[in-house]
């Protein structure tokens, strides 16, 4: 039986928009239980900028829960430009 080194990775080697949305809602949002769409209760998630992270449904649902998705640099070489 051939075993893969990693599990749950798509053909491009990263997360697609569906996997990214599941990761955000199941892993990161429970860590910030006091966030809400009110003044001084919002949280920001900074992620690398790739086309799969610009999902309008995910952005709107996060915004209504009090979260902002900030798209940072795409590769480590671009870190100095932020």
mmCIF file of the N, C-alpha and C atoms, coordinates in Angstrom:
data_MODEL
# 
_entry.id   MODEL 
# 
loop_
_atom_site.group_PDB 
_atom_site.id 
_atom_site.type_symbol 
_atom_site.label_atom_id 
_atom_site.label_alt_id 
_atom_site.label_comp_id 
_atom_site.label_asym_id 
_atom_site.label_entity_id 
_atom_site.label_seq_id 
_atom_site.pdbx_PDB_ins_code 
_atom_site.Cartn_x 
_atom_site.Cartn_y 
_atom_site.Cartn_z 
_atom_site.occupancy 
_atom_site.B_iso_or_equiv 
_atom_site.pdbx_formal_charge 
_atom_site.auth_seq_id 
_atom_site.auth_comp_id 
_atom_site.auth_asym_id 
_atom_site.auth_atom_id 
_atom_site.pdbx_PDB_model_num 
ATOM 1   N N  . UNK A 1 1  ? 0.844   -1.185 0.000  1.00 0.00 ? 1  UNK A N  1 
ATOM 2   C CA . UNK A 1 1  ? 0.000   0.000  0.000  1.00 0.00 ? 1  UNK A CA 1 
ATOM 3   C C  . UNK A 1 1  ? 0.884   1.241  0.000  1.00 0.00 ? 1  UNK A C  1 
ATOM 4   N N  . UNK A 1 2  ? 0.645   2.129  -0.925 1.00 0.00 ? 2  UNK A N  1 
ATOM 5   C CA . UNK A 1 2  ? 1.430   3.349  -1.032 1.00 0.00 ? 2  UNK A CA 1 
ATOM 6   C C  . UNK A 1 2  ? 0.851   4.409  -0.105 1.00 0.00 ? 2  UNK A C  1 
ATOM 7   N N  . UNK A 1 3  ? 1.695   4.948  0.767  1.00 0.00 ? 3  UNK A N  1 
ATOM 8   C CA . UNK A 1 3  ? 1.254   5.958  1.729  1.00 0.00 ? 3  UNK A CA 1 
ATOM 9   C C  . UNK A 1 3  ? 1.788   7.324  1.309  1.00 0.00 ? 3  UNK A C  1 
ATOM 10  N N  . UNK A 1 4  ? 0.965   8.323  1.442  1.00 0.00 ? 4  UNK A N  1 
ATOM 11  C CA . UNK A 1 4  ? 1.382   9.679  1.160  1.00 0.00 ? 4  UNK A CA 1 
ATOM 12  C C  . UNK A 1 4  ? 2.018   10.289 2.403  1.00 0.00 ? 4  UNK A C  1 
ATOM 13  N N  . UNK A 1 5  ? 2.905   11.231 2.194  1.00 0.00 ? 5  UNK A N  1 
ATOM 14  C CA . UNK A 1 5  ? 3.560   11.884 3.324  1.00 0.00 ? 5  UNK A CA 1 
ATOM 15  C C  . UNK A 1 5  ? 2.580   12.812 4.044  1.00 0.00 ? 5  UNK A C  1 
ATOM 16  N N  . UNK A 1 6  ? 1.802   13.550 3.307  1.00 0.00 ? 6  UNK A N  1 
ATOM 17  C CA . UNK A 1 6  ? 0.828   14.453 3.908  1.00 0.00 ? 6  UNK A CA 1 
ATOM 18  C C  . UNK A 1 6  ? -0.576  14.066 3.464  1.00 0.00 ? 6  UNK A C  1 
ATOM 19  N N  . UNK A 1 7  ? -1.533  14.383 4.296  1.00 0.00 ? 7  UNK A N  1 
ATOM 20  C CA . UNK A 1 7  ? -2.925  14.071 4.007  1.00 0.00 ? 7  UNK A CA 1 
ATOM 21  C C  . UNK A 1 7  ? -3.718  15.361 3.877  1.00 0.00 ? 7  UNK A C  1 
ATOM 22  N N  . UNK A 1 8  ? -4.705  15.371 3.023  1.00 0.00 ? 8  UNK A N  1 
ATOM 23  C CA . UNK A 1 8  ? -5.598  16.510 2.886  1.00 0.00 ? 8  UNK A CA 1 
ATOM 24  C C  . UNK A 1 8  ? -5.058  17.644 2.040  1.00 0.00 ? 8  UNK A C  1 
ATOM 25  N N  . UNK A 1 9  ? -4.038  17.409 1.274  1.00 0.00 ? 9  UNK A N  1 
ATOM 26  C CA . UNK A 1 9  ? -3.500  18.464 0.417  1.00 0.00 ? 9  UNK A CA 1 
ATOM 27  C C  . UNK A 1 9  ? -4.019  18.260 -0.998 1.00 0.00 ? 9  UNK A C  1 
ATOM 28  N N  . UNK A 1 10 ? -4.384  19.336 -1.653 1.00 0.00 ? 10 UNK A N  1 
ATOM 29  C CA . UNK A 1 10 ? -4.901  19.232 -3.014 1.00 0.00 ? 10 UNK A CA 1 
ATOM 30  C C  . UNK A 1 10 ? -3.746  19.099 -4.011 1.00 0.00 ? 10 UNK A C  1 
ATOM 31  N N  . UNK A 1 11 ? -4.061  19.095 -5.273 1.00 0.00 ? 11 UNK A N  1 
ATOM 32  C CA . UNK A 1 11 ? -3.057  18.846 -6.306 1.00 0.00 ? 11 UNK A CA 1 
ATOM 33  C C  . UNK A 1 11 ? -2.028  19.961 -6.420 1.00 0.00 ? 11 UNK A C  1 
ATOM 34  N N  . UNK A 1 12 ? -2.357  21.173 -5.989 1.00 0.00 ? 12 UNK A N  1 
ATOM 35  C CA . UNK A 1 12 ? -1.393  22.270 -6.082 1.00 0.00 ? 12 UNK A CA 1 
ATOM 36  C C  . UNK A 1 12 ? -0.466  22.332 -4.875 1.00 0.00 ? 12 UNK A C  1 
ATOM 37  N N  . UNK A 1 13 ? -0.697  21.529 -3.879 1.00 0.00 ? 13 UNK A N  1 
ATOM 38  C CA . UNK A 1 13 ? 0.186   21.488 -2.716 1.00 0.00 ? 13 UNK A CA 1 
ATOM 39  C C  . UNK A 1 13 ? -0.211  22.419 -1.597 1.00 0.00 ? 13 UNK A C  1 
ATOM 40  N N  . UNK A 1 14 ? -1.337  23.095 -1.682 1.00 0.00 ? 14 UNK A N  1 
ATOM 41  C CA . UNK A 1 14 ? -1.782  23.998 -0.630 1.00 0.00 ? 14 UNK A CA 1 
ATOM 42  C C  . UNK A 1 14 ? -3.250  23.802 -0.346 1.00 0.00 ? 14 UNK A C  1 
ATOM 43  N N  . UNK A 1 15 ? -3.871  24.794 0.245  1.00 0.00 ? 15 UNK A N  1 
ATOM 44  C CA . UNK A 1 15 ? -5.305  24.738 0.537  1.00 0.00 ? 15 UNK A CA 1 
ATOM 45  C C  . UNK A 1 15 ? -6.073  25.450 -0.564 1.00 0.00 ? 15 UNK A C  1 
ATOM 46  N N  . UNK A 1 16 ? -7.171  24.853 -0.989 1.00 0.00 ? 16 UNK A N  1 
ATOM 47  C CA . UNK A 1 16 ? -8.061  25.576 -1.886 1.00 0.00 ? 16 UNK A CA 1 
ATOM 48  C C  . UNK A 1 16 ? -9.026  26.393 -1.035 1.00 0.00 ? 16 UNK A C  1 
ATOM 49  N N  . UNK A 1 17 ? -9.949  27.115 -1.657 1.00 0.00 ? 17 UNK A N  1 
ATOM 50  C CA . UNK A 1 17 ? -10.815 28.008 -0.892 1.00 0.00 ? 17 UNK A CA 1 
ATOM 51  C C  . UNK A 1 17 ? -11.736 27.260 0.061  1.00 0.00 ? 17 UNK A C  1 
ATOM 52  N N  . UNK A 1 18 ? -12.175 26.056 -0.306 1.00 0.00 ? 18 UNK A N  1 
ATOM 53  C CA . UNK A 1 18 ? -13.041 25.275 0.579  1.00 0.00 ? 18 UNK A CA 1 
ATOM 54  C C  . UNK A 1 18 ? -12.280 24.810 1.817  1.00 0.00 ? 18 UNK A C  1 
ATOM 55  N N  . UNK A 1 19 ? -11.079 24.267 1.622  1.00 0.00 ? 19 UNK A N  1 
ATOM 56  C CA . UNK A 1 19 ? -10.267 23.832 2.756  1.00 0.00 ? 19 UNK A CA 1 
ATOM 57  C C  . UNK A 1 19 ? -9.874  25.006 3.646  1.00 0.00 ? 19 UNK A C  1 
ATOM 58  N N  . UNK A 1 20 ? -9.573  26.140 3.032  1.00 0.00 ? 20 UNK A N  1 
ATOM 59  C CA . UNK A 1 20 ? -9.197  27.326 3.796  1.00 0.00 ? 20 UNK A CA 1 
ATOM 60  C C  . UNK A 1 20 ? -10.364 27.819 4.647  1.00 0.00 ? 20 UNK A C  1 
ATOM 61  N N  . UNK A 1 21 ? -11.577 27.822 4.084  1.00 0.00 ? 21 UNK A N  1 
ATOM 62  C CA . UNK A 1 21 ? -12.750 28.234 4.849  1.00 0.00 ? 21 UNK A CA 1 
ATOM 63  C C  . UNK A 1 21 ? -13.033 27.304 6.015  1.00 0.00 ? 21 UNK A C  1 
ATOM 64  N N  . UNK A 1 22 ? -12.881 26.011 5.796  1.00 0.00 ? 22 UNK A N  1 
ATOM 65  C CA . UNK A 1 22 ? -13.075 25.037 6.877  1.00 0.00 ? 22 UNK A CA 1 
ATOM 66  C C  . UNK A 1 22 ? -12.028 25.230 7.961  1.00 0.00 ? 22 UNK A C  1 
ATOM 67  N N  . UNK A 1 23 ? -10.784 25.479 7.548  1.00 0.00 ? 23 UNK A N  1 
ATOM 68  C CA . UNK A 1 23 ? -9.709  25.702 8.515  1.00 0.00 ? 23 UNK A CA 1 
ATOM 69  C C  . UNK A 1 23 ? -9.976  26.938 9.359  1.00 0.00 ? 23 UNK A C  1 
ATOM 70  N N  . UNK A 1 24 ? -10.397 28.020 8.722  1.00 0.00 ? 24 UNK A N  1 
ATOM 71  C CA . UNK A 1 24 ? -10.677 29.258 9.461  1.00 0.00 ? 24 UNK A CA 1 
ATOM 72  C C  . UNK A 1 24 ? -11.807 29.051 10.461 1.00 0.00 ? 24 UNK A C  1 
ATOM 73  N N  . UNK A 1 25 ? -12.923 28.467 9.997  1.00 0.00 ? 25 UNK A N  1 
ATOM 74  C CA . UNK A 1 25 ? -14.093 28.353 10.870 1.00 0.00 ? 25 UNK A CA 1 
ATOM 75  C C  . UNK A 1 25 ? -13.915 27.315 11.973 1.00 0.00 ? 25 UNK A C  1 
ATOM 76  N N  . UNK A 1 26 ? -13.188 26.254 11.714 1.00 0.00 ? 26 UNK A N  1 
ATOM 77  C CA . UNK A 1 26 ? -13.061 25.200 12.722 1.00 0.00 ? 26 UNK A CA 1 
ATOM 78  C C  . UNK A 1 26 ? -11.855 25.365 13.632 1.00 0.00 ? 26 UNK A C  1 
ATOM 79  N N  . UNK A 1 27 ? -10.823 26.102 13.179 1.00 0.00 ? 27 UNK A N  1 
ATOM 80  C CA . UNK A 1 27 ? -9.599  26.180 13.967 1.00 0.00 ? 27 UNK A CA 1 
ATOM 81  C C  . UNK A 1 27 ? -9.363  27.563 14.559 1.00 0.00 ? 27 UNK A C  1 
ATOM 82  N N  . UNK A 1 28 ? -9.477  28.607 13.768 1.00 0.00 ? 28 UNK A N  1 
ATOM 83  C CA . UNK A 1 28 ? -9.110  29.942 14.245 1.00 0.00 ? 28 UNK A CA 1 
ATOM 84  C C  . UNK A 1 28 ? -10.230 30.672 14.972 1.00 0.00 ? 28 UNK A C  1 
ATOM 85  N N  . UNK A 1 29 ? -11.451 30.601 14.463 1.00 0.00 ? 29 UNK A N  1 
ATOM 86  C CA . UNK A 1 29 ? -12.555 31.333 15.097 1.00 0.00 ? 29 UNK A CA 1 
ATOM 87  C C  . UNK A 1 29 ? -12.811 30.881 16.538 1.00 0.00 ? 29 UNK A C  1 
ATOM 88  N N  . UNK A 1 30 ? -12.755 29.584 16.866 1.00 0.00 ? 30 UNK A N  1 
ATOM 89  C CA . UNK A 1 30 ? -12.946 29.210 18.268 1.00 0.00 ? 30 UNK A CA 1 
ATOM 90  C C  . UNK A 1 30 ? -11.890 29.764 19.228 1.00 0.00 ? 30 UNK A C  1 
ATOM 91  N N  . UNK A 1 31 ? -10.737 30.145 18.725 1.00 0.00 ? 31 UNK A N  1 
ATOM 92  C CA . UNK A 1 31 ? -9.705  30.719 19.586 1.00 0.00 ? 31 UNK A CA 1 
ATOM 93  C C  . UNK A 1 31 ? -10.043 32.145 20.024 1.00 0.00 ? 31 UNK A C  1 
ATOM 94  N N  . UNK A 1 32 ? -10.886 32.821 19.273 1.00 0.00 ? 32 UNK A N  1 
ATOM 95  C CA . UNK A 1 32 ? -11.254 34.213 19.562 1.00 0.00 ? 32 UNK A CA 1 
ATOM 96  C C  . UNK A 1 32 ? -12.756 34.275 19.826 1.00 0.00 ? 32 UNK A C  1 
ATOM 97  N N  . UNK A 1 33 ? -13.191 33.727 20.935 1.00 0.00 ? 33 UNK A N  1 
ATOM 98  C CA . UNK A 1 33 ? -14.620 33.622 21.224 1.00 0.00 ? 33 UNK A CA 1 
ATOM 99  C C  . UNK A 1 33 ? -15.265 34.957 21.560 1.00 0.00 ? 33 UNK A C  1 
ATOM 100 N N  . UNK A 1 34 ? -14.480 35.937 21.990 1.00 0.00 ? 34 UNK A N  1 
ATOM 101 C CA . UNK A 1 34 ? -15.069 37.221 22.362 1.00 0.00 ? 34 UNK A CA 1 
ATOM 102 C C  . UNK A 1 34 ? -15.136 38.207 21.201 1.00 0.00 ? 34 UNK A C  1 
ATOM 103 N N  . UNK A 1 35 ? -14.741 37.810 20.007 1.00 0.00 ? 35 UNK A N  1 
ATOM 104 C CA . UNK A 1 35 ? -14.832 38.698 18.845 1.00 0.00 ? 35 UNK A CA 1 
ATOM 105 C C  . UNK A 1 35 ? -16.272 38.803 18.373 1.00 0.00 ? 35 UNK A C  1 
ATOM 106 N N  . UNK A 1 36 ? -16.641 39.988 17.987 1.00 0.00 ? 36 UNK A N  1 
ATOM 107 C CA . UNK A 1 36 ? -17.974 40.218 17.442 1.00 0.00 ? 36 UNK A CA 1 
ATOM 108 C C  . UNK A 1 36 ? -17.940 41.490 16.616 1.00 0.00 ? 36 UNK A C  1 
ATOM 109 N N  . UNK A 1 37 ? -18.982 41.705 15.852 1.00 0.00 ? 37 UNK A N  1 
ATOM 110 C CA . UNK A 1 37 ? -19.048 42.902 15.008 1.00 0.00 ? 37 UNK A CA 1 
ATOM 111 C C  . UNK A 1 37 ? -19.507 44.074 15.858 1.00 0.00 ? 37 UNK A C  1 
ATOM 112 N N  . UNK A 1 38 ? -18.622 44.547 16.703 1.00 0.00 ? 38 UNK A N  1 
ATOM 113 C CA . UNK A 1 38 ? -18.884 45.715 17.535 1.00 0.00 ? 38 UNK A CA 1 
ATOM 114 C C  . UNK A 1 38 ? -17.555 46.446 17.719 1.00 0.00 ? 38 UNK A C  1 
ATOM 115 N N  . UNK A 1 39 ? -17.643 47.657 18.173 1.00 0.00 ? 39 UNK A N  1 
ATOM 116 C CA . UNK A 1 39 ? -16.433 48.442 18.356 1.00 0.00 ? 39 UNK A CA 1 
ATOM 117 C C  . UNK A 1 39 ? -15.510 47.795 19.385 1.00 0.00 ? 39 UNK A C  1 
ATOM 118 N N  . UNK A 1 40 ? -14.232 47.715 19.062 1.00 0.00 ? 40 UNK A N  1 
ATOM 119 C CA . UNK A 1 40 ? -13.175 47.176 19.928 1.00 0.00 ? 40 UNK A CA 1 
ATOM 120 C C  . UNK A 1 40 ? -13.304 45.685 20.217 1.00 0.00 ? 40 UNK A C  1 
ATOM 121 N N  . UNK A 1 41 ? -14.041 44.958 19.412 1.00 0.00 ? 41 UNK A N  1 
ATOM 122 C CA . UNK A 1 41 ? -14.204 43.519 19.595 1.00 0.00 ? 41 UNK A CA 1 
ATOM 123 C C  . UNK A 1 41 ? -13.781 42.740 18.355 1.00 0.00 ? 41 UNK A C  1 
ATOM 124 N N  . UNK A 1 42 ? -13.169 43.390 17.386 1.00 0.00 ? 42 UNK A N  1 
ATOM 125 C CA . UNK A 1 42 ? -12.835 42.742 16.123 1.00 0.00 ? 42 UNK A CA 1 
ATOM 126 C C  . UNK A 1 42 ? -11.427 42.158 16.175 1.00 0.00 ? 42 UNK A C  1 
ATOM 127 N N  . UNK A 1 43 ? -11.190 41.165 15.332 1.00 0.00 ? 43 UNK A N  1 
ATOM 128 C CA . UNK A 1 43 ? -9.885  40.517 15.240 1.00 0.00 ? 43 UNK A CA 1 
ATOM 129 C C  . UNK A 1 43 ? -9.436  40.489 13.781 1.00 0.00 ? 43 UNK A C  1 
ATOM 130 N N  . UNK A 1 44 ? -8.119  40.450 13.576 1.00 0.00 ? 44 UNK A N  1 
ATOM 131 C CA . UNK A 1 44 ? -7.552  40.424 12.233 1.00 0.00 ? 44 UNK A CA 1 
ATOM 132 C C  . UNK A 1 44 ? -6.740  39.149 12.057 1.00 0.00 ? 44 UNK A C  1 
ATOM 133 N N  . UNK A 1 45 ? -6.968  38.450 10.949 1.00 0.00 ? 45 UNK A N  1 
ATOM 134 C CA . UNK A 1 45 ? -6.154  37.302 10.557 1.00 0.00 ? 45 UNK A CA 1 
ATOM 135 C C  . UNK A 1 45 ? -5.293  37.720 9.380  1.00 0.00 ? 45 UNK A C  1 
ATOM 136 N N  . UNK A 1 46 ? -3.983  37.598 9.531  1.00 0.00 ? 46 UNK A N  1 
ATOM 137 C CA . UNK A 1 46 ? -3.076  37.919 8.428  1.00 0.00 ? 46 UNK A CA 1 
ATOM 138 C C  . UNK A 1 46 ? -2.631  36.616 7.782  1.00 0.00 ? 46 UNK A C  1 
ATOM 139 N N  . UNK A 1 47 ? -2.933  36.469 6.508  1.00 0.00 ? 47 UNK A N  1 
ATOM 140 C CA . UNK A 1 47 ? -2.593  35.247 5.775  1.00 0.00 ? 47 UNK A CA 1 
ATOM 141 C C  . UNK A 1 47 ? -1.812  35.626 4.523  1.00 0.00 ? 47 UNK A C  1 
ATOM 142 N N  . UNK A 1 48 ? -1.128  34.648 3.943  1.00 0.00 ? 48 UNK A N  1 
ATOM 143 C CA . UNK A 1 48 ? -0.429  34.934 2.691  1.00 0.00 ? 48 UNK A CA 1 
ATOM 144 C C  . UNK A 1 48 ? -1.439  35.150 1.584  1.00 0.00 ? 48 UNK A C  1 
ATOM 145 N N  . UNK A 1 49 ? -1.098  36.024 0.668  1.00 0.00 ? 49 UNK A N  1 
ATOM 146 C CA . UNK A 1 49 ? -2.050  36.359 -0.390 1.00 0.00 ? 49 UNK A CA 1 
ATOM 147 C C  . UNK A 1 49 ? -1.922  35.382 -1.537 1.00 0.00 ? 49 UNK A C  1 
ATOM 148 N N  . UNK A 1 50 ? -2.965  34.640 -1.751 1.00 0.00 ? 50 UNK A N  1 
ATOM 149 C CA . UNK A 1 50 ? -3.053  33.755 -2.900 1.00 0.00 ? 50 UNK A CA 1 
ATOM 150 C C  . UNK A 1 50 ? -4.494  33.838 -3.406 1.00 0.00 ? 50 UNK A C  1 
ATOM 151 N N  . UNK A 1 51 ? -4.738  33.475 -4.640 1.00 0.00 ? 51 UNK A N  1 
ATOM 152 C CA . UNK A 1 51 ? -6.077  33.628 -5.212 1.00 0.00 ? 51 UNK A CA 1 
ATOM 153 C C  . UNK A 1 51 ? -7.166  32.862 -4.451 1.00 0.00 ? 51 UNK A C  1 
ATOM 154 N N  . UNK A 1 52 ? -6.818  31.763 -3.797 1.00 0.00 ? 52 UNK A N  1 
ATOM 155 C CA . UNK A 1 52 ? -7.829  30.975 -3.090 1.00 0.00 ? 52 UNK A CA 1 
ATOM 156 C C  . UNK A 1 52 ? -8.312  31.645 -1.812 1.00 0.00 ? 52 UNK A C  1 
ATOM 157 N N  . UNK A 1 53 ? -7.592  32.640 -1.299 1.00 0.00 ? 53 UNK A N  1 
ATOM 158 C CA . UNK A 1 53 ? -7.995  33.278 -0.055 1.00 0.00 ? 53 UNK A CA 1 
ATOM 159 C C  . UNK A 1 53 ? -8.904  34.474 -0.280 1.00 0.00 ? 53 UNK A C  1 
ATOM 160 N N  . UNK A 1 54 ? -9.228  34.782 -1.533 1.00 0.00 ? 54 UNK A N  1 
ATOM 161 C CA . UNK A 1 54 ? -10.136 35.886 -1.830 1.00 0.00 ? 54 UNK A CA 1 
ATOM 162 C C  . UNK A 1 54 ? -11.498 35.301 -2.200 1.00 0.00 ? 54 UNK A C  1 
ATOM 163 N N  . UNK A 1 55 ? -12.149 34.727 -1.231 1.00 0.00 ? 55 UNK A N  1 
ATOM 164 C CA . UNK A 1 55 ? -13.466 34.134 -1.387 1.00 0.00 ? 55 UNK A CA 1 
ATOM 165 C C  . UNK A 1 55 ? -14.474 35.103 -0.778 1.00 0.00 ? 55 UNK A C  1 
ATOM 166 N N  . UNK A 1 56 ? -15.341 35.674 -1.585 1.00 0.00 ? 56 UNK A N  1 
ATOM 167 C CA . UNK A 1 56 ? -16.245 36.720 -1.121 1.00 0.00 ? 56 UNK A CA 1 
ATOM 168 C C  . UNK A 1 56 ? -17.186 36.217 -0.030 1.00 0.00 ? 56 UNK A C  1 
ATOM 169 N N  . UNK A 1 57 ? -17.700 34.998 -0.169 1.00 0.00 ? 57 UNK A N  1 
ATOM 170 C CA . UNK A 1 57 ? -18.593 34.460 0.865  1.00 0.00 ? 57 UNK A CA 1 
ATOM 171 C C  . UNK A 1 57 ? -17.872 34.332 2.203  1.00 0.00 ? 57 UNK A C  1 
ATOM 172 N N  . UNK A 1 58 ? -16.640 33.857 2.166  1.00 0.00 ? 58 UNK A N  1 
ATOM 173 C CA . UNK A 1 58 ? -15.860 33.717 3.396  1.00 0.00 ? 58 UNK A CA 1 
ATOM 174 C C  . UNK A 1 58 ? -15.553 35.076 4.001  1.00 0.00 ? 58 UNK A C  1 
ATOM 175 N N  . UNK A 1 59 ? -15.172 36.038 3.163  1.00 0.00 ? 59 UNK A N  1 
ATOM 176 C CA . UNK A 1 59 ? -14.854 37.372 3.668  1.00 0.00 ? 59 UNK A CA 1 
ATOM 177 C C  . UNK A 1 59 ? -16.063 38.030 4.331  1.00 0.00 ? 59 UNK A C  1 
ATOM 178 N N  . UNK A 1 60 ? -17.234 37.884 3.722  1.00 0.00 ? 60 UNK A N  1 
ATOM 179 C CA . UNK A 1 60 ? -18.451 38.485 4.286  1.00 0.00 ? 60 UNK A CA 1 
ATOM 180 C C  . UNK A 1 60 ? -18.844 37.788 5.584  1.00 0.00 ? 60 UNK A C  1 
ATOM 181 N N  . UNK A 1 61 ? -18.777 36.470 5.620  1.00 0.00 ? 61 UNK A N  1 
ATOM 182 C CA . UNK A 1 61 ? -19.148 35.753 6.848  1.00 0.00 ? 61 UNK A CA 1 
ATOM 183 C C  . UNK A 1 61 ? -18.172 36.072 7.986  1.00 0.00 ? 61 UNK A C  1 
ATOM 184 N N  . UNK A 1 62 ? -16.893 36.209 7.662  1.00 0.00 ? 62 UNK A N  1 
ATOM 185 C CA . UNK A 1 62 ? -15.928 36.595 8.693  1.00 0.00 ? 62 UNK A CA 1 
ATOM 186 C C  . UNK A 1 62 ? -16.182 38.019 9.176  1.00 0.00 ? 62 UNK A C  1 
ATOM 187 N N  . UNK A 1 63 ? -16.491 38.913 8.252  1.00 0.00 ? 63 UNK A N  1 
ATOM 188 C CA . UNK A 1 63 ? -16.751 40.311 8.598  1.00 0.00 ? 63 UNK A CA 1 
ATOM 189 C C  . UNK A 1 63 ? -17.954 40.429 9.537  1.00 0.00 ? 63 UNK A C  1 
ATOM 190 N N  . UNK A 1 64 ? -19.002 39.644 9.282  1.00 0.00 ? 64 UNK A N  1 
ATOM 191 C CA . UNK A 1 64 ? -20.189 39.695 10.141 1.00 0.00 ? 64 UNK A CA 1 
ATOM 192 C C  . UNK A 1 64 ? -19.917 39.119 11.531 1.00 0.00 ? 64 UNK A C  1 
ATOM 193 N N  . UNK A 1 65 ? -18.928 38.242 11.636 1.00 0.00 ? 65 UNK A N  1 
ATOM 194 C CA . UNK A 1 65 ? -18.555 37.687 12.937 1.00 0.00 ? 65 UNK A CA 1 
ATOM 195 C C  . UNK A 1 65 ? -17.532 38.548 13.670 1.00 0.00 ? 65 UNK A C  1 
ATOM 196 N N  . UNK A 1 66 ? -17.018 39.581 13.003 1.00 0.00 ? 66 UNK A N  1 
ATOM 197 C CA . UNK A 1 66 ? -16.063 40.473 13.644 1.00 0.00 ? 66 UNK A CA 1 
ATOM 198 C C  . UNK A 1 66 ? -14.619 40.175 13.310 1.00 0.00 ? 66 UNK A C  1 
ATOM 199 N N  . UNK A 1 67 ? -14.377 39.497 12.206 1.00 0.00 ? 67 UNK A N  1 
ATOM 200 C CA . UNK A 1 67 ? -13.020 39.152 11.798 1.00 0.00 ? 67 UNK A CA 1 
ATOM 201 C C  . UNK A 1 67 ? -12.696 39.805 10.459 1.00 0.00 ? 67 UNK A C  1 
ATOM 202 N N  . UNK A 1 68 ? -11.452 40.239 10.327 1.00 0.00 ? 68 UNK A N  1 
ATOM 203 C CA . UNK A 1 68 ? -10.961 40.767 9.064  1.00 0.00 ? 68 UNK A CA 1 
ATOM 204 C C  . UNK A 1 68 ? -9.853  39.859 8.571  1.00 0.00 ? 68 UNK A C  1 
ATOM 205 N N  . UNK A 1 69 ? -9.823  39.620 7.287  1.00 0.00 ? 69 UNK A N  1 
ATOM 206 C CA . UNK A 1 69 ? -8.787  38.801 6.664  1.00 0.00 ? 69 UNK A CA 1 
ATOM 207 C C  . UNK A 1 69 ? -7.839  39.741 5.938  1.00 0.00 ? 69 UNK A C  1 
ATOM 208 N N  . UNK A 1 70 ? -6.623  39.850 6.443  1.00 0.00 ? 70 UNK A N  1 
ATOM 209 C CA . UNK A 1 70 ? -5.620  40.729 5.859  1.00 0.00 ? 70 UNK A CA 1 
ATOM 210 C C  . UNK A 1 70 ? -4.682  39.884 5.017  1.00 0.00 ? 70 UNK A C  1 
ATOM 211 N N  . UNK A 1 71 ? -4.588  40.195 3.739  1.00 0.00 ? 71 UNK A N  1 
ATOM 212 C CA . UNK A 1 71 ? -3.725  39.446 2.842  1.00 0.00 ? 71 UNK A CA 1 
ATOM 213 C C  . UNK A 1 71 ? -2.332  40.051 2.854  1.00 0.00 ? 71 UNK A C  1 
ATOM 214 N N  . UNK A 1 72 ? -1.366  39.276 3.330  1.00 0.00 ? 72 UNK A N  1 
ATOM 215 C CA . UNK A 1 72 ? 0.011   39.741 3.420  1.00 0.00 ? 72 UNK A CA 1 
ATOM 216 C C  . UNK A 1 72 ? 0.801   39.375 2.188  1.00 0.00 ? 72 UNK A C  1 
ATOM 217 N N  . UNK A 1 73 ? 2.100   39.244 2.364  1.00 0.00 ? 73 UNK A N  1 
ATOM 218 C CA . UNK A 1 73 ? 2.990   38.907 1.258  1.00 0.00 ? 73 UNK A CA 1 
ATOM 219 C C  . UNK A 1 73 ? 2.784   37.459 0.833  1.00 0.00 ? 73 UNK A C  1 
ATOM 220 N N  . UNK A 1 74 ? 3.001   37.199 -0.440 1.00 0.00 ? 74 UNK A N  1 
ATOM 221 C CA . UNK A 1 74 ? 2.770   35.857 -0.958 1.00 0.00 ? 74 UNK A CA 1 
ATOM 222 C C  . UNK A 1 74 ? 3.933   34.917 -0.668 1.00 0.00 ? 74 UNK A C  1 
ATOM 223 N N  . UNK A 1 75 ? 5.144   35.401 -0.714 1.00 0.00 ? 75 UNK A N  1 
ATOM 224 C CA . UNK A 1 75 ? 6.307   34.559 -0.477 1.00 0.00 ? 75 UNK A CA 1 
ATOM 225 C C  . UNK A 1 75 ? 7.198   35.204 0.577  1.00 0.00 ? 75 UNK A C  1 
ATOM 226 N N  . UNK A 1 76 ? 8.046   34.430 1.224  1.00 0.00 ? 76 UNK A N  1 
ATOM 227 C CA . UNK A 1 76 ? 8.943   35.012 2.239  1.00 0.00 ? 76 UNK A CA 1 
ATOM 228 C C  . UNK A 1 76 ? 9.876   36.082 1.686  1.00 0.00 ? 76 UNK A C  1 
ATOM 229 N N  . UNK A 1 77 ? 10.207  36.034 0.399  1.00 0.00 ? 77 UNK A N  1 
ATOM 230 C CA . UNK A 1 77 ? 11.075  37.048 -0.181 1.00 0.00 ? 77 UNK A CA 1 
ATOM 231 C C  . UNK A 1 77 ? 10.400  38.408 -0.213 1.00 0.00 ? 77 UNK A C  1 
ATOM 232 N N  . UNK A 1 78 ? 9.078   38.445 -0.210 1.00 0.00 ? 78 UNK A N  1 
ATOM 233 C CA . UNK A 1 78 ? 8.344   39.701 -0.267 1.00 0.00 ? 78 UNK A CA 1 
ATOM 234 C C  . UNK A 1 78 ? 8.058   40.266 1.111  1.00 0.00 ? 78 UNK A C  1 
ATOM 235 N N  . UNK A 1 79 ? 8.509   39.620 2.171  1.00 0.00 ? 79 UNK A N  1 
ATOM 236 C CA . UNK A 1 79 ? 8.235   40.072 3.533  1.00 0.00 ? 79 UNK A CA 1 
ATOM 237 C C  . UNK A 1 79 ? 8.783   41.469 3.797  1.00 0.00 ? 79 UNK A C  1 
ATOM 238 N N  . UNK A 1 80 ? 9.879   41.820 3.157  1.00 0.00 ? 80 UNK A N  1 
ATOM 239 C CA . UNK A 1 80 ? 10.475  43.135 3.408  1.00 0.00 ? 80 UNK A CA 1 
ATOM 240 C C  . UNK A 1 80 ? 9.647   44.271 2.840  1.00 0.00 ? 80 UNK A C  1 
ATOM 241 N N  . UNK A 1 81 ? 8.726   43.997 1.940  1.00 0.00 ? 81 UNK A N  1 
ATOM 242 C CA . UNK A 1 81 ? 7.922   45.031 1.311  1.00 0.00 ? 81 UNK A CA 1 
ATOM 243 C C  . UNK A 1 81 ? 6.669   45.363 2.103  1.00 0.00 ? 81 UNK A C  1 
ATOM 244 N N  . UNK A 1 82 ? 6.375   44.650 3.171  1.00 0.00 ? 82 UNK A N  1 
ATOM 245 C CA . UNK A 1 82 ? 5.174   44.935 3.948  1.00 0.00 ? 82 UNK A CA 1 
ATOM 246 C C  . UNK A 1 82 ? 5.398   46.066 4.917  1.00 0.00 ? 82 UNK A C  1 
# 
